[in-house]
Amino acid sequence: MAVLWNDNLIGWLHASIGDRWNAYACGPRVGDPGRPIGRFTKEEAVRRIALEAGWHETE
């Protein structure tokens, strides 16, 4: 599942075991597969990807 912010790919996630998802933050280069940032619930995975991309929770 892709995670987009302002139409830019900032990360992606895929299902793991149970309600856990593997989260990846994309790098600045096009085609960068991203780096793993952990395994979380789906909502937390999206939040963590957004935080890695520079999103602030007060926005």
Buried (B, 14 or more C-beta within 10 A) or exposed (E): EEBEEEEEBBBBBEEEEEEBBBBBBBEEEEEEEBEEBEBBEBEBBBBBBBEBBEEEEEE
